[in-house]
Amino acid sequence: MARLYLGLTLAQSGDRQRAVKEIESGLRGLHKWLDYVNQYAASSYGQYWDPTNEIRSEIKNGLAMISAKETDWQKLIASGEW
């Protein structure tokens, strides 16, 4: 989460080159953590984290925005904040 928020802060301050790196790293890390919790704690607290894959779907959308030829920064920031 720290990398994601750092990236969002960098994007809002105009340092887009560093922002992309941090946002991407944060989103990938969060996605991996959700997968881990879902796999190894599914019978306990894991069942409550993203049961409909809504968060992971938004993460995939954010990563797709990053890899697009032209990044819509306002949309990417809003997605990351969500």
mmCIF file of the N, C-alpha and C atoms, coordinates in Angstrom:
data_MODEL
# 
_entry.id   MODEL 
# 
loop_
_atom_site.group_PDB 
_atom_site.id 
_atom_site.type_symbol 
_atom_site.label_atom_id 
_atom_site.label_alt_id 
_atom_site.label_comp_id 
_atom_site.label_asym_id 
_atom_site.label_entity_id 
_atom_site.label_seq_id 
_atom_site.pdbx_PDB_ins_code 
_atom_site.Cartn_x 
_atom_site.Cartn_y 
_atom_site.Cartn_z 
_atom_site.occupancy 
_atom_site.B_iso_or_equiv 
_atom_site.pdbx_formal_charge 
_atom_site.auth_seq_id 
_atom_site.auth_comp_id 
_atom_site.auth_asym_id 
_atom_site.auth_atom_id 
_atom_site.pdbx_PDB_model_num 
ATOM 1   N N  . MET A 1 1  ? 0.822   -1.188  0.000   1.00 0.00 ? 1  MET A N  1 
ATOM 2   C CA . MET A 1 1  ? 0.000   0.000   0.000   1.00 0.00 ? 1  MET A CA 1 
ATOM 3   C C  . MET A 1 1  ? 0.867   1.253   0.000   1.00 0.00 ? 1  MET A C  1 
ATOM 4   N N  . ALA A 1 2  ? 1.997   1.186   0.685   1.00 0.00 ? 2  ALA A N  1 
ATOM 5   C CA . ALA A 1 2  ? 2.859   2.363   0.769   1.00 0.00 ? 2  ALA A CA 1 
ATOM 6   C C  . ALA A 1 2  ? 3.350   2.774   -0.623  1.00 0.00 ? 2  ALA A C  1 
ATOM 7   N N  . ARG A 1 3  ? 3.723   1.807   -1.430  1.00 0.00 ? 3  ARG A N  1 
ATOM 8   C CA . ARG A 1 3  ? 4.204   2.125   -2.785  1.00 0.00 ? 3  ARG A CA 1 
ATOM 9   C C  . ARG A 1 3  ? 3.082   2.709   -3.638  1.00 0.00 ? 3  ARG A C  1 
ATOM 10  N N  . LEU A 1 4  ? 1.895   2.186   -3.485  1.00 0.00 ? 4  LEU A N  1 
ATOM 11  C CA . LEU A 1 4  ? 0.760   2.707   -4.231  1.00 0.00 ? 4  LEU A CA 1 
ATOM 12  C C  . LEU A 1 4  ? 0.519   4.166   -3.860  1.00 0.00 ? 4  LEU A C  1 
ATOM 13  N N  . TYR A 1 5  ? 0.460   4.458   -2.572  1.00 0.00 ? 5  TYR A N  1 
ATOM 14  C CA . TYR A 1 5  ? 0.212   5.827   -2.132  1.00 0.00 ? 5  TYR A CA 1 
ATOM 15  C C  . TYR A 1 5  ? 1.360   6.761   -2.491  1.00 0.00 ? 5  TYR A C  1 
ATOM 16  N N  . LEU A 1 6  ? 2.580   6.265   -2.444  1.00 0.00 ? 6  LEU A N  1 
ATOM 17  C CA . LEU A 1 6  ? 3.716   7.071   -2.888  1.00 0.00 ? 6  LEU A CA 1 
ATOM 18  C C  . LEU A 1 6  ? 3.556   7.404   -4.366  1.00 0.00 ? 6  LEU A C  1 
ATOM 19  N N  . GLY A 1 7  ? 3.216   6.408   -5.164  1.00 0.00 ? 7  GLY A N  1 
ATOM 20  C CA . GLY A 1 7  ? 3.014   6.628   -6.593  1.00 0.00 ? 7  GLY A CA 1 
ATOM 21  C C  . GLY A 1 7  ? 1.901   7.619   -6.879  1.00 0.00 ? 7  GLY A C  1 
ATOM 22  N N  . LEU A 1 8  ? 0.811   7.516   -6.146  1.00 0.00 ? 8  LEU A N  1 
ATOM 23  C CA . LEU A 1 8  ? -0.292  8.454   -6.335  1.00 0.00 ? 8  LEU A CA 1 
ATOM 24  C C  . LEU A 1 8  ? 0.135   9.873   -5.978  1.00 0.00 ? 8  LEU A C  1 
ATOM 25  N N  . THR A 1 9  ? 0.896   10.008  -4.915  1.00 0.00 ? 9  THR A N  1 
ATOM 26  C CA . THR A 1 9  ? 1.398   11.324  -4.504  1.00 0.00 ? 9  THR A CA 1 
ATOM 27  C C  . THR A 1 9  ? 2.348   11.890  -5.550  1.00 0.00 ? 9  THR A C  1 
ATOM 28  N N  . LEU A 1 10 ? 3.244   11.048  -6.064  1.00 0.00 ? 10 LEU A N  1 
ATOM 29  C CA . LEU A 1 10 ? 4.176   11.486  -7.100  1.00 0.00 ? 10 LEU A CA 1 
ATOM 30  C C  . LEU A 1 10 ? 3.421   11.910  -8.366  1.00 0.00 ? 10 LEU A C  1 
ATOM 31  N N  . ALA A 1 11 ? 2.391   11.165  -8.724  1.00 0.00 ? 11 ALA A N  1 
ATOM 32  C CA . ALA A 1 11 ? 1.600   11.500  -9.917  1.00 0.00 ? 11 ALA A CA 1 
ATOM 33  C C  . ALA A 1 11 ? 0.918   12.852  -9.744  1.00 0.00 ? 11 ALA A C  1 
ATOM 34  N N  . GLN A 1 12 ? 0.369   13.086  -8.578  1.00 0.00 ? 12 GLN A N  1 
ATOM 35  C CA . GLN A 1 12 ? -0.320  14.349  -8.334  1.00 0.00 ? 12 GLN A CA 1 
ATOM 36  C C  . GLN A 1 12 ? 0.645   15.528  -8.282  1.00 0.00 ? 12 GLN A C  1 
ATOM 37  N N  . SER A 1 13 ? 1.899   15.261  -7.916  1.00 0.00 ? 13 SER A N  1 
ATOM 38  C CA . SER A 1 13 ? 2.883   16.342  -7.866  1.00 0.00 ? 13 SER A CA 1 
ATOM 39  C C  . SER A 1 13 ? 3.590   16.537  -9.205  1.00 0.00 ? 13 SER A C  1 
ATOM 40  N N  . GLY A 1 14 ? 3.302   15.671  -10.185 1.00 0.00 ? 14 GLY A N  1 
ATOM 41  C CA . GLY A 1 14 ? 3.841   15.845  -11.519 1.00 0.00 ? 14 GLY A CA 1 
ATOM 42  C C  . GLY A 1 14 ? 5.024   14.963  -11.879 1.00 0.00 ? 14 GLY A C  1 
ATOM 43  N N  . ASP A 1 15 ? 5.512   14.164  -10.955 1.00 0.00 ? 15 ASP A N  1 
ATOM 44  C CA . ASP A 1 15 ? 6.654   13.274  -11.236 1.00 0.00 ? 15 ASP A CA 1 
ATOM 45  C C  . ASP A 1 15 ? 6.118   11.958  -11.790 1.00 0.00 ? 15 ASP A C  1 
ATOM 46  N N  . ARG A 1 16 ? 5.667   11.999  -13.017 1.00 0.00 ? 16 ARG A N  1 
ATOM 47  C CA . ARG A 1 16 ? 4.961   10.874  -13.617 1.00 0.00 ? 16 ARG A CA 1 
ATOM 48  C C  . ARG A 1 16 ? 5.861   9.670   -13.879 1.00 0.00 ? 16 ARG A C  1 
ATOM 49  N N  . GLN A 1 17 ? 7.119   9.901   -14.175 1.00 0.00 ? 17 GLN A N  1 
ATOM 50  C CA . GLN A 1 17 ? 8.031   8.784   -14.468 1.00 0.00 ? 17 GLN A CA 1 
ATOM 51  C C  . GLN A 1 17 ? 8.208   7.900   -13.232 1.00 0.00 ? 17 GLN A C  1 
ATOM 52  N N  . ARG A 1 18 ? 8.459   8.503   -12.095 1.00 0.00 ? 18 ARG A N  1 
ATOM 53  C CA . ARG A 1 18 ? 8.584   7.721   -10.855 1.00 0.00 ? 18 ARG A CA 1 
ATOM 54  C C  . ARG A 1 18 ? 7.239   7.192   -10.400 1.00 0.00 ? 18 ARG A C  1 
ATOM 55  N N  . ALA A 1 19 ? 6.184   7.956   -10.667 1.00 0.00 ? 19 ALA A N  1 
ATOM 56  C CA . ALA A 1 19 ? 4.843   7.556   -10.250 1.00 0.00 ? 19 ALA A CA 1 
ATOM 57  C C  . ALA A 1 19 ? 4.437   6.231   -10.875 1.00 0.00 ? 19 ALA A C  1 
ATOM 58  N N  . VAL A 1 20 ? 4.702   6.077   -12.161 1.00 0.00 ? 20 VAL A N  1 
ATOM 59  C CA . VAL A 1 20 ? 4.328   4.836   -12.855 1.00 0.00 ? 20 VAL A CA 1 
ATOM 60  C C  . VAL A 1 20 ? 4.977   3.642   -12.185 1.00 0.00 ? 20 VAL A C  1 
ATOM 61  N N  . LYS A 1 21 ? 6.240   3.746   -11.881 1.00 0.00 ? 21 LYS A N  1 
ATOM 62  C CA . LYS A 1 21 ? 6.972   2.641   -11.255 1.00 0.00 ? 21 LYS A CA 1 
ATOM 63  C C  . LYS A 1 21 ? 6.366   2.277   -9.896  1.00 0.00 ? 21 LYS A C  1 
ATOM 64  N N  . GLU A 1 22 ? 6.098   3.268   -9.095  1.00 0.00 ? 22 GLU A N  1 
ATOM 65  C CA . GLU A 1 22 ? 5.565   3.010   -7.749  1.00 0.00 ? 22 GLU A CA 1 
ATOM 66  C C  . GLU A 1 22 ? 4.117   2.525   -7.776  1.00 0.00 ? 22 GLU A C  1 
ATOM 67  N N  . ILE A 1 23 ? 3.297   3.114   -8.625  1.00 0.00 ? 23 ILE A N  1 
ATOM 68  C CA . ILE A 1 23 ? 1.901   2.676   -8.717  1.00 0.00 ? 23 ILE A CA 1 
ATOM 69  C C  . ILE A 1 23 ? 1.836   1.231   -9.197  1.00 0.00 ? 23 ILE A C  1 
ATOM 70  N N  . GLU A 1 24 ? 2.600   0.922   -10.234 1.00 0.00 ? 24 GLU A N  1 
ATOM 71  C CA . GLU A 1 24 ? 2.606   -0.451  -10.754 1.00 0.00 ? 24 GLU A CA 1 
ATOM 72  C C  . GLU A 1 24 ? 3.073   -1.436  -9.691  1.00 0.00 ? 24 GLU A C  1 
ATOM 73  N N  . SER A 1 25 ? 4.133   -1.106  -8.993  1.00 0.00 ? 25 SER A N  1 
ATOM 74  C CA . SER A 1 25 ? 4.639   -1.981  -7.943  1.00 0.00 ? 25 SER A CA 1 
ATOM 75  C C  . SER A 1 25 ? 3.606   -2.170  -6.829  1.00 0.00 ? 25 SER A C  1 
ATOM 76  N N  . GLY A 1 26 ? 2.967   -1.086  -6.433  1.00 0.00 ? 26 GLY A N  1 
ATOM 77  C CA . GLY A 1 26 ? 1.944   -1.154  -5.390  1.00 0.00 ? 26 GLY A CA 1 
ATOM 78  C C  . GLY A 1 26 ? 0.741   -1.987  -5.797  1.00 0.00 ? 26 GLY A C  1 
ATOM 79  N N  . LEU A 1 27 ? 0.276   -1.785  -7.030  1.00 0.00 ? 27 LEU A N  1 
ATOM 80  C CA . LEU A 1 27 ? -0.879  -2.552  -7.509  1.00 0.00 ? 27 LEU A CA 1 
ATOM 81  C C  . LEU A 1 27 ? -0.558  -4.036  -7.616  1.00 0.00 ? 27 LEU A C  1 
ATOM 82  N N  . ARG A 1 28 ? 0.623   -4.356  -8.138  1.00 0.00 ? 28 ARG A N  1 
ATOM 83  C CA . ARG A 1 28 ? 1.011   -5.775  -8.259  1.00 0.00 ? 28 ARG A CA 1 
ATOM 84  C C  . ARG A 1 28 ? 1.148   -6.419  -6.872  1.00 0.00 ? 28 ARG A C  1 
ATOM 85  N N  . GLY A 1 29 ? 1.733   -5.695  -5.946  1.00 0.00 ? 29 GLY A N  1 
ATOM 86  C CA . GLY A 1 29 ? 1.883   -6.216  -4.590  1.00 0.00 ? 29 GLY A CA 1 
ATOM 87  C C  . GLY A 1 29 ? 0.548   -6.453  -3.912  1.00 0.00 ? 29 GLY A C  1 
ATOM 88  N N  . LEU A 1 30 ? -0.372  -5.518  -4.067  1.00 0.00 ? 30 LEU A N  1 
ATOM 89  C CA . LEU A 1 30 ? -1.703  -5.670  -3.483  1.00 0.00 ? 30 LEU A CA 1 
ATOM 90  C C  . LEU A 1 30 ? -2.432  -6.859  -4.106  1.00 0.00 ? 30 LEU A C  1 
ATOM 91  N N  . HIS A 1 31 ? -2.303  -7.024  -5.408  1.00 0.00 ? 31 HIS A N  1 
ATOM 92  C CA . HIS A 1 31 ? -2.953  -8.152  -6.091  1.00 0.00 ? 31 HIS A CA 1 
ATOM 93  C C  . HIS A 1 31 ? -2.380  -9.477  -5.563  1.00 0.00 ? 31 HIS A C  1 
ATOM 94  N N  . LYS A 1 32 ? -1.071  -9.563  -5.436  1.00 0.00 ? 32 LYS A N  1 
ATOM 95  C CA . LYS A 1 32 ? -0.439  -10.786 -4.916  1.00 0.00 ? 32 LYS A CA 1 
ATOM 96  C C  . LYS A 1 32 ? -0.891  -11.072 -3.486  1.00 0.00 ? 32 LYS A C  1 
ATOM 97  N N  . TRP A 1 33 ? -1.004  -10.021 -2.674  1.00 0.00 ? 33 TRP A N  1 
ATOM 98  C CA . TRP A 1 33 ? -1.434  -10.211 -1.284  1.00 0.00 ? 33 TRP A CA 1 
ATOM 99  C C  . TRP A 1 33 ? -2.870  -10.733 -1.247  1.00 0.00 ? 33 TRP A C  1 
ATOM 100 N N  . LEU A 1 34 ? -3.746  -10.174 -2.065  1.00 0.00 ? 34 LEU A N  1 
ATOM 101 C CA . LEU A 1 34 ? -5.133  -10.644 -2.110  1.00 0.00 ? 34 LEU A CA 1 
ATOM 102 C C  . LEU A 1 34 ? -5.203  -12.104 -2.553  1.00 0.00 ? 34 LEU A C  1 
ATOM 103 N N  . ASP A 1 35 ? -4.402  -12.464 -3.538  1.00 0.00 ? 35 ASP A N  1 
ATOM 104 C CA . ASP A 1 35 ? -4.352  -13.861 -3.974  1.00 0.00 ? 35 ASP A CA 1 
ATOM 105 C C  . ASP A 1 35 ? -3.865  -14.766 -2.845  1.00 0.00 ? 35 ASP A C  1 
ATOM 106 N N  . TYR A 1 36 ? -2.845  -14.328 -2.132  1.00 0.00 ? 36 TYR A N  1 
ATOM 107 C CA . TYR A 1 36 ? -2.296  -15.108 -1.023  1.00 0.00 ? 36 TYR A CA 1 
ATOM 108 C C  . TYR A 1 36 ? -3.352  -15.313 0.070   1.00 0.00 ? 36 TYR A C  1 
ATOM 109 N N  . VAL A 1 37 ? -3.998  -14.240 0.473   1.00 0.00 ? 37 VAL A N  1 
ATOM 110 C CA . VAL A 1 37 ? -5.019  -14.323 1.522   1.00 0.00 ? 37 VAL A CA 1 
ATOM 111 C C  . VAL A 1 37 ? -6.158  -15.230 1.075   1.00 0.00 ? 37 VAL A C  1 
ATOM 112 N N  . ASN A 1 38 ? -6.555  -15.107 -0.158  1.00 0.00 ? 38 ASN A N  1 
ATOM 113 C CA . ASN A 1 38 ? -7.640  -15.930 -0.678  1.00 0.00 ? 38 ASN A CA 1 
ATOM 114 C C  . ASN A 1 38 ? -7.257  -17.402 -0.697  1.00 0.00 ? 38 ASN A C  1 
ATOM 115 N N  . GLN A 1 39 ? -5.998  -17.695 -1.009  1.00 0.00 ? 39 GLN A N  1 
ATOM 116 C CA . GLN A 1 39 ? -5.564  -19.088 -1.101  1.00 0.00 ? 39 GLN A CA 1 
ATOM 117 C C  . GLN A 1 39 ? -5.304  -19.708 0.263   1.00 0.00 ? 39 GLN A C  1 
ATOM 118 N N  . TYR A 1 40 ? -4.608  -19.003 1.146   1.00 0.00 ? 40 TYR A N  1 
ATOM 119 C CA . TYR A 1 40 ? -4.160  -19.608 2.394   1.00 0.00 ? 40 TYR A CA 1 
ATOM 120 C C  . TYR A 1 40 ? -5.027  -19.310 3.612   1.00 0.00 ? 40 TYR A C  1 
ATOM 121 N N  . ALA A 1 41 ? -5.955  -18.406 3.478   1.00 0.00 ? 41 ALA A N  1 
ATOM 122 C CA . ALA A 1 41 ? -6.834  -18.112 4.607   1.00 0.00 ? 41 ALA A CA 1 
ATOM 123 C C  . ALA A 1 41 ? -8.296  -18.092 4.171   1.00 0.00 ? 41 ALA A C  1 
ATOM 124 N N  . ALA A 1 42 ? -8.583  -18.831 3.119   1.00 0.00 ? 42 ALA A N  1 
ATOM 125 C CA . ALA A 1 42 ? -9.925  -18.817 2.538   1.00 0.00 ? 42 ALA A CA 1 
ATOM 126 C C  . ALA A 1 42 ? -10.996 -19.300 3.513   1.00 0.00 ? 42 ALA A C  1 
ATOM 127 N N  . SER A 1 43 ? -10.639 -20.189 4.403   1.00 0.00 ? 43 SER A N  1 
ATOM 128 C CA . SER A 1 43 ? -11.647 -20.722 5.329   1.00 0.00 ? 43 SER A CA 1 
ATOM 129 C C  . SER A 1 43 ? -11.815 -19.850 6.567   1.00 0.00 ? 43 SER A C  1 
ATOM 130 N N  . SER A 1 44 ? -11.001 -18.825 6.698   1.00 0.00 ? 44 SER A N  1 
ATOM 131 C CA . SER A 1 44 ? -11.166 -17.911 7.832   1.00 0.00 ? 44 SER A CA 1 
ATOM 132 C C  . SER A 1 44 ? -11.347 -16.490 7.308   1.00 0.00 ? 44 SER A C  1 
ATOM 133 N N  . TYR A 1 45 ? -10.491 -15.581 7.690   1.00 0.00 ? 45 TYR A N  1 
ATOM 134 C CA . TYR A 1 45 ? -10.663 -14.169 7.321   1.00 0.00 ? 45 TYR A CA 1 
ATOM 135 C C  . TYR A 1 45 ? -10.500 -13.922 5.825   1.00 0.00 ? 45 TYR A C  1 
ATOM 136 N N  . GLY A 1 46 ? -9.851  -14.794 5.096   1.00 0.00 ? 46 GLY A N  1 
ATOM 137 C CA . GLY A 1 46 ? -9.635  -14.609 3.669   1.00 0.00 ? 46 GLY A CA 1 
ATOM 138 C C  . GLY A 1 46 ? -10.903 -14.569 2.847   1.00 0.00 ? 46 GLY A C  1 
ATOM 139 N N  . GLN A 1 47 ? -11.951 -15.201 3.360   1.00 0.00 ? 47 GLN A N  1 
ATOM 140 C CA . GLN A 1 47 ? -13.204 -15.234 2.618   1.00 0.00 ? 47 GLN A CA 1 
ATOM 141 C C  . GLN A 1 47 ? -13.866 -13.863 2.517   1.00 0.00 ? 47 GLN A C  1 
ATOM 142 N N  . TYR A 1 48 ? -13.433 -12.940 3.353   1.00 0.00 ? 48 TYR A N  1 
ATOM 143 C CA . TYR A 1 48 ? -14.036 -11.610 3.368   1.00 0.00 ? 48 TYR A CA 1 
ATOM 144 C C  . TYR A 1 48 ? -13.265 -10.595 2.520   1.00 0.00 ? 48 TYR A C  1 
ATOM 145 N N  . TRP A 1 49 ? -12.077 -10.953 2.057   1.00 0.00 ? 49 TRP A N  1 
ATOM 146 C CA . TRP A 1 49 ? -11.260 -10.043 1.255   1.00 0.00 ? 49 TRP A CA 1 
ATOM 147 C C  . TRP A 1 49 ? -11.523 -10.287 -0.214  1.00 0.00 ? 49 TRP A C  1 
ATOM 148 N N  . ASP A 1 50 ? -12.190 -9.376  -0.835  1.00 0.00 ? 50 ASP A N  1 
ATOM 149 C CA . ASP A 1 50 ? -12.433 -9.373  -2.277  1.00 0.00 ? 50 ASP A CA 1 
ATOM 150 C C  . ASP A 1 50 ? -13.095 -10.665 -2.768  1.00 0.00 ? 50 ASP A C  1 
ATOM 151 N N  . PRO A 1 51 ? -14.211 -11.071 -2.176  1.00 0.00 ? 51 PRO A N  1 
ATOM 152 C CA . PRO A 1 51 ? -14.836 -12.333 -2.574  1.00 0.00 ? 51 PRO A CA 1 
ATOM 153 C C  . PRO A 1 51 ? -15.379 -12.326 -4.006  1.00 0.00 ? 51 PRO A C  1 
ATOM 154 N N  . THR A 1 52 ? -15.685 -11.171 -4.545  1.00 0.00 ? 52 THR A N  1 
ATOM 155 C CA . THR A 1 52 ? -16.211 -11.086 -5.914  1.00 0.00 ? 52 THR A CA 1 
ATOM 156 C C  . THR A 1 52 ? -15.156 -10.599 -6.910  1.00 0.00 ? 52 THR A C  1 
ATOM 157 N N  . ASN A 1 53 ? -13.912 -10.523 -6.473  1.00 0.00 ? 53 ASN A N  1 
ATOM 158 C CA . ASN A 1 53 ? -12.789 -10.072 -7.319  1.00 0.00 ? 53 ASN A CA 1 
ATOM 159 C C  . ASN A 1 53 ? -12.941 -8.637  -7.815  1.00 0.00 ? 53 ASN A C  1 
ATOM 160 N N  . GLU A 1 54 ? -13.708 -7.847  -7.116  1.00 0.00 ? 54 GLU A N  1 
ATOM 161 C CA . GLU A 1 54 ? -13.913 -6.449  -7.513  1.00 0.00 ? 54 GLU A CA 1 
ATOM 162 C C  . GLU A 1 54 ? -12.618 -5.636  -7.383  1.00 0.00 ? 54 GLU A C  1 
ATOM 163 N N  . ILE A 1 55 ? -11.893 -5.846  -6.298  1.00 0.00 ? 55 ILE A N  1 
ATOM 164 C CA . ILE A 1 55 ? -10.638 -5.113  -6.089  1.00 0.00 ? 55 ILE A CA 1 
ATOM 165 C C  . ILE A 1 55 ? -9.600  -5.558  -7.108  1.00 0.00 ? 55 ILE A C  1 
ATOM 166 N N  . ARG A 1 56 ? -9.459  -6.864  -7.284  1.00 0.00 ? 56 ARG A N  1 
ATOM 167 C CA . ARG A 1 56 ? -8.478  -7.365  -8.254  1.00 0.00 ? 56 ARG A CA 1 
ATOM 168 C C  . ARG A 1 56 ? -8.815  -6.936  -9.674  1.00 0.00 ? 56 ARG A C  1 
ATOM 169 N N  . SER A 1 57 ? -10.080 -6.829  -10.001 1.00 0.00 ? 57 SER A N  1 
ATOM 170 C CA . SER A 1 57 ? -10.487 -6.356  -11.316 1.00 0.00 ? 57 SER A CA 1 
ATOM 171 C C  . SER A 1 57 ? -10.072 -4.896  -11.515 1.00 0.00 ? 57 SER A C  1 
ATOM 172 N N  . GLU A 1 58 ? -10.251 -4.086  -10.499 1.00 0.00 ? 58 GLU A N  1 
ATOM 173 C CA . GLU A 1 58 ? -9.845  -2.683  -10.590 1.00 0.00 ? 58 GLU A CA 1 
ATOM 174 C C  . GLU A 1 58 ? -8.328  -2.557  -10.676 1.00 0.00 ? 58 GLU A C  1 
ATOM 175 N N  . ILE A 1 59 ? -7.613  -3.436  -9.987  1.00 0.00 ? 59 ILE A N  1 
ATOM 176 C CA . ILE A 1 59 ? -6.151  -3.451  -10.082 1.00 0.00 ? 59 ILE A CA 1 
ATOM 177 C C  . ILE A 1 59 ? -5.736  -3.762  -11.525 1.00 0.00 ? 59 ILE A C  1 
ATOM 178 N N  . LYS A 1 60 ? -6.363  -4.744  -12.131 1.00 0.00 ? 60 LYS A N  1 
ATOM 179 C CA . LYS A 1 60 ? -6.055  -5.093  -13.523 1.00 0.00 ? 60 LYS A CA 1 
ATOM 180 C C  . LYS A 1 60 ? -6.346  -3.919  -14.457 1.00 0.00 ? 60 LYS A C  1 
ATOM 181 N N  . ASN A 1 61 ? -7.434  -3.200  -14.194 1.00 0.00 ? 61 ASN A N  1 
ATOM 182 C CA . ASN A 1 61 ? -7.748  -2.017  -15.004 1.00 0.00 ? 61 ASN A CA 1 
ATOM 183 C C  . ASN A 1 61 ? -6.655  -0.959  -14.854 1.00 0.00 ? 61 ASN A C  1 
ATOM 184 N N  . GLY A 1 62 ? -6.196  -0.751  -13.631 1.00 0.00 ? 62 GLY A N  1 
ATOM 185 C CA . GLY A 1 62 ? -5.127  0.214   -13.390 1.00 0.00 ? 62 GLY A CA 1 
ATOM 186 C C  . GLY A 1 62 ? -3.843  -0.173  -14.094 1.00 0.00 ? 62 GLY A C  1 
ATOM 187 N N  . LEU A 1 63 ? -3.483  -1.444  -14.034 1.00 0.00 ? 63 LEU A N  1 
ATOM 188 C CA . LEU A 1 63 ? -2.287  -1.911  -14.716 1.00 0.00 ? 63 LEU A CA 1 
ATOM 189 C C  . LEU A 1 63 ? -2.417  -1.764  -16.230 1.00 0.00 ? 63 LEU A C  1 
ATOM 190 N N  . ALA A 1 64 ? -3.618  -1.972  -16.747 1.00 0.00 ? 64 ALA A N  1 
ATOM 191 C CA . ALA A 1 64 ? -3.847  -1.793  -18.179 1.00 0.00 ? 64 ALA A CA 1 
ATOM 192 C C  . ALA A 1 64 ? -3.695  -0.326  -18.566 1.00 0.00 ? 64 ALA A C  1 
ATOM 193 N N  . MET A 1 65 ? -4.156  0.573   -17.708 1.00 0.00 ? 65 MET A N  1 
ATOM 194 C CA . MET A 1 65 ? -3.998  2.002   -17.981 1.00 0.00 ? 65 MET A CA 1 
ATOM 195 C C  . MET A 1 65 ? -2.523  2.386   -18.026 1.00 0.00 ? 65 MET A C  1 
ATOM 196 N N  . ILE A 1 66 ? -1.733  1.800   -17.129 1.00 0.00 ? 66 ILE A N  1 
ATOM 197 C CA . ILE A 1 66 ? -0.303  2.101   -17.085 1.00 0.00 ? 66 ILE A CA 1 
ATOM 198 C C  . ILE A 1 66 ? 0.382   1.638   -18.359 1.00 0.00 ? 66 ILE A C  1 
ATOM 199 N N  . SER A 1 67 ? 0.002   0.471   -18.855 1.00 0.00 ? 67 SER A N  1 
ATOM 200 C CA . SER A 1 67 ? 0.678   -0.077  -20.029 1.00 0.00 ? 67 SER A CA 1 
ATOM 201 C C  . SER A 1 67 ? 0.139   0.485   -21.345 1.00 0.00 ? 67 SER A C  1 
ATOM 202 N N  . ALA A 1 68 ? -0.914  1.299   -21.283 1.00 0.00 ? 68 ALA A N  1 
ATOM 203 C CA . ALA A 1 68 ? -1.467  1.901   -22.498 1.00 0.00 ? 68 ALA A CA 1 
ATOM 204 C C  . ALA A 1 68 ? -0.493  2.939   -23.059 1.00 0.00 ? 68 ALA A C  1 
ATOM 205 N N  . LYS A 1 69 ? -0.644  3.221   -24.337 1.00 0.00 ? 69 LYS A N  1 
ATOM 206 C CA . LYS A 1 69 ? 0.236   4.193   -24.994 1.00 0.00 ? 69 LYS A CA 1 
ATOM 207 C C  . LYS A 1 69 ? 0.116   5.570   -24.349 1.00 0.00 ? 69 LYS A C  1 
ATOM 208 N N  . GLU A 1 70 ? -1.090  6.009   -24.073 1.00 0.00 ? 70 GLU A N  1 
ATOM 209 C CA . GLU A 1 70 ? -1.345  7.284   -23.410 1.00 0.00 ? 70 GLU A CA 1 
ATOM 210 C C  . GLU A 1 70 ? -2.068  6.999   -22.095 1.00 0.00 ? 70 GLU A C  1 
ATOM 211 N N  . THR A 1 71 ? -1.492  7.443   -20.998 1.00 0.00 ? 71 THR A N  1 
ATOM 212 C CA . THR A 1 71 ? -2.088  7.209   -19.689 1.00 0.00 ? 71 THR A CA 1 
ATOM 213 C C  . THR A 1 71 ? -3.025  8.356   -19.331 1.00 0.00 ? 71 THR A C  1 
ATOM 214 N N  . ASP A 1 72 ? -4.252  8.017   -18.968 1.00 0.00 ? 72 ASP A N  1 
ATOM 215 C CA . ASP A 1 72 ? -5.203  9.003   -18.462 1.00 0.00 ? 72 ASP A CA 1 
ATOM 216 C C  . ASP A 1 72 ? -4.928  9.128   -16.964 1.00 0.00 ? 72 ASP A C  1 
ATOM 217 N N  . TRP A 1 73 ? -4.130  10.122  -16.599 1.00 0.00 ? 73 TRP A N  1 
ATOM 218 C CA . TRP A 1 73 ? -3.652  10.238  -15.223 1.00 0.00 ? 73 TRP A CA 1 
ATOM 219 C C  . TRP A 1 73 ? -4.762  10.462  -14.216 1.00 0.00 ? 73 TRP A C  1 
ATOM 220 N N  . GLN A 1 74 ? -5.750  11.258  -14.550 1.00 0.00 ? 74 GLN A N  1 
ATOM 221 C CA . GLN A 1 74 ? -6.848  11.479  -13.612 1.00 0.00 ? 74 GLN A CA 1 
ATOM 222 C C  . GLN A 1 74 ? -7.599  10.182  -13.333 1.00 0.00 ? 74 GLN A C  1 
ATOM 223 N N  . LYS A 1 75 ? -7.828  9.415   -14.387 1.00 0.00 ? 75 LYS A N  1 
ATOM 224 C CA . LYS A 1 75 ? -8.532  8.142   -14.234 1.00 0.00 ? 75 LYS A CA 1 
ATOM 225 C C  . LYS A 1 75 ? -7.682  7.141   -13.447 1.00 0.00 ? 75 LYS A C  1 
ATOM 226 N N  . LEU A 1 76 ? -6.377  7.100   -13.720 1.00 0.00 ? 76 LEU A N  1 
ATOM 227 C CA . LEU A 1 76 ? -5.479  6.197   -13.002 1.00 0.00 ? 76 LEU A CA 1 
ATOM 228 C C  . LEU A 1 76 ? -5.397  6.554   -11.528 1.00 0.00 ? 76 LEU A C  1 
ATOM 229 N N  . ILE A 1 77 ? -5.299  7.840   -11.223 1.00 0.00 ? 77 ILE A N  1 
ATOM 230 C CA . ILE A 1 77 ? -5.247  8.277   -9.823  1.00 0.00 ? 77 ILE A CA 1 
ATOM 231 C C  . ILE A 1 77 ? -6.549  7.927   -9.119  1.00 0.00 ? 77 ILE A C  1 
ATOM 232 N N  . ALA A 1 78 ? -7.678  8.194   -9.761  1.00 0.00 ? 78 ALA A N  1 
ATOM 233 C CA . ALA A 1 78 ? -8.976  7.864   -9.154  1.00 0.00 ? 78 ALA A CA 1 
ATOM 234 C C  . ALA A 1 78 ? -9.098  6.367   -8.908  1.00 0.00 ? 78 ALA A C  1 
ATOM 235 N N  . SER A 1 79 ? -8.629  5.569   -9.849  1.00 0.00 ? 79 SER A N  1 
ATOM 236 C CA . SER A 1 79 ? -8.682  4.122   -9.705  1.00 0.00 ? 79 SER A CA 1 
ATOM 237 C C  . SER A 1 79 ? -7.797  3.672   -8.531  1.00 0.00 ? 79 SER A C  1 
ATOM 238 N N  . GLY A 1 80 ? -6.621  4.226   -8.448  1.00 0.00 ? 80 GLY A N  1 
ATOM 239 C CA . GLY A 1 80 ? -5.707  3.871   -7.353  1.00 0.00 ? 80 GLY A CA 1 
ATOM 240 C C  . GLY A 1 80 ? -6.234  4.293   -5.992  1.00 0.00 ? 80 GLY A C  1 
ATOM 241 N N  . GLU A 1 81 ? -6.874  5.435   -5.940  1.00 0.00 ? 81 GLU A N  1 
ATOM 242 C CA . GLU A 1 81 ? -7.449  5.902   -4.670  1.00 0.00 ? 81 GLU A CA 1 
ATOM 243 C C  . GLU A 1 81 ? -8.624  5.044   -4.258  1.00 0.00 ? 81 GLU A C  1 
ATOM 244 N N  . TRP A 1 82 ? -9.388  4.569   -5.234  1.00 0.00 ? 82 TRP A N  1 
ATOM 245 C CA . TRP A 1 82 ? -10.519 3.702   -4.923  1.00 0.00 ? 82 TRP A CA 1 
ATOM 246 C C  . TRP A 1 82 ? -10.062 2.450   -4.269  1.00 0.00 ? 82 TRP A C  1 
# 
